Amino acid sequence: MSRTTTCGPGLRWAGAQQKEASGRPPAFDCREHLRICPQGYTCCTSEMEENLANRSRAELDTALRDSSRVLQAMLATQLRSFDDHFQHLLNDSERTLQATFPGAFGELYTQNARAFRDLYSELRLYYRGANLHLEETLAEFWARLLERLFKQLHPQLLLPDDYLDCLGKQAEALRPFGEAPRELRLRATRAFVAARSFVQGLGVASDVVRKVAQVPLGPECSRAVMKLVYCAHCLGVPGARPCPDYCRNVLKGCLANQADLDAEWRNLLDSMVLITDKFWGTSGVESVIGSVHTWLAEAINALQDNRDTLTAKVIQGCGNPKVNPQGPGPEEKRRRGKLAPRERPPSGTLEKLVSEAKAQLRDVQDFWISLPGTLCSEKMALSTASDDRCWNGMARGRYLPEVMGDGLANQINNPEVEVDITKPDMTIRQQIMQLKIMTNRLRSAYNGNDVDFQDASDDGSGSGSGDGCLDDLCGRRVGRKSSSSRTPLTHALPGLSEQEGQKTSAASCPQPPTFLLPLLLFLALTVARPRWR
C-alpha cells in the first residue's frame, strides 16, 4: 500500500516516490540527515532543511526590523515636530528683536547687534545639545553688554579696560539691568533644559531601538524558529498552523534579552511624559523661549532709566574716570523701547503636540515585552487558541507546556529554546544603561537643574567628540573672558551642522555630574568583562 502525504509549497516527498515491491513505504532513514525537525518520513532533504532554517531566520529578522522601523518612525516624527516648534519659537523671538530694537533703541542696539545675534546662537547651540553652561553664557552676555552700553551712554569719558573690569566686578551688586537678567536666567534655564532633554529623550529612545534591532539571533533561536515555522511542512502537515502558546515560548526565548529593556524603557517614557508638565506656565517652554527679546528690552530700558544713579555708584566704587577731550558731550536720555507682551498667546500647536506624544508614548510602553505576542499574532499565522490540532513542534495536537515569563531569567526552563541565562547580550545591556542615563537627565531637568549632556556613546568611539577625552575628568571653561570650549554630543539634535559642530568642539571635556559617575563606572566594568559567568 502506498503512503500519502501533503508537502508544503515547493516541497516534494524526499524519499523514493516509487514503492518497493512489497508495497512498503520508501526505504529511507531521515535520521541520517535531518538535524532540526522531528525524525520520520519527511518532505525535506538535509539541504532543504538548512535552506528553510536560513529562510525562517531571515523572516524573523525582517519582522523584528519592521516592528522596530515602525517605532523608530514614530519617535523620529515626534522629534522633528517638537524640534521644529521649539526652534520656531526661538527664531520668532530673534526676528521680533531684529525688527523692533533698531527703532526702539537706535545705536544702543545697532552698534551691539552682533552681541544679540551671538546670544541667540548660543541659546540655539545649548538647546541642540552643545556642552554650554547656560547660566555662564547669560552672565557673559550681560557683562559684555554692560561694558559696551556704559561706554555708549558716556561718550565724553575715557573708560580704559581696568575701569571696565572694576565696573564688571560691581555689576552684581549694582544690578544695572534691573531684575531682567535674574528673571531670564531662572526661567530660561528651566525652559531650555526641559525642551532639550525631552527632545534628546526621543533621540535616545530611537537610537536604542535601532541598535537593539541589529542584535543577531542566536543559533538556538534559529533552530527553534525553523521548527516552529517549517517543520510541519517537512513532515507533510503544512496545514497545521503553530499553536499560540508554542509560538510565544519560542519568541520569548529568542527575545529574552530584549524583554529585559522593559523596566528602563518604561522609566524613560514615564519621565518624558512627566517633563511635559514643564512646558506650561510663566516659566514654561512656550512662554520663555518665544519671549527672550522681552527681557532684553526690559534690561536696556532699566539701564537707561537708572543711568544717573548707576554712574554715581560706579564713580563712587571705581573712581572718577578721565574726560575724553575729543569726545562729545553727555547725550540726552535715549528713547525708551516698546515692550512686546510678556505672555505669548498660546497657539495650540504645543498642546496638540504634547497630547499626541503622550498618547503614542503610552502606547509603546510595553513594546519590548509585547513583541513576542505581537510577532506571533501578526506574522506567524497562528492557529486558534481552542484548536487541539495545531502544530506543537512534534505533530498535530494540543500544546501542553506553560508559557514562560518575560526576560532572560525566566527562560531557564524554556522547553523550546535553550537559553544561557548567565550570558546576557552585551549590546542590549549597554542600551539599558543608555536608558538609565537619559532617565536621570530627564529627572534632573524636571527639577530645573542644568544638566551637562555627556557623550554616552556605548561603542567607545567618542563619536563627534573631536578629542577622544572619554575617561579623564577634564576641566570646564570658567570666566567670561576665557575662550569657550564645547563638546558636541552623540545625541545632539538633528540640524546641528558640521560647521556648528566644529564650533562646539574642544580640547577638553566636561566633568560628569555626580549622579552619573556610578552609572558610568558600572558600564565601564561591564564592557571590560567579555562574558558573565
Secondary structure, 3 states (H helix, E strand, C coil): CCCCCCCCCCCCCCCCCCCCCCCCCCCCCHHHCCCCCCCCCCCCCHHHHHHHHHHHHHHHHHHHHHHHHHHHHHHHHHHHHHHHHHHHHHHHHHHHHHHHHHHHHCHHHHCCHHHHHHHHHHHHHHHCCCCCCHHHHHHHHHHHHHHHHHHHHCCCECCCHHHHHHHHHHHHHHCCCCCHHHHHHHHHHHHHHHHHHHHHHHHHHHHHHHHHHCCCCCHHHHHHHHHHHCHHHHCCCCCCCECHHHHHHHHHHHCHHHHCCHHHHHHHHHHHHHHHHHHCCCCCHHHHHCCHHHHHHHHHHHHHHCHHHHHHHHHHHHCCCCECCCCCCCCCCCCCCCCCCCCCCCCCHHHHHHHHHHHHHHHCCCHHHHHHHHHHHHHCCCCCCCCCCCECCCCECCCCCCCCCCCCHHHCCCCCCCCCCCCCCHHHHHHHHHHHHHHHHHHHHHCCCCCCCCCCCCCCCCCCCCCCCCCCCCCCCCCCCCCCCCCCCCCCCCCCCHHHHHHCCCCCCCCCCHHHHHHHHHHHHHHHCCCCC
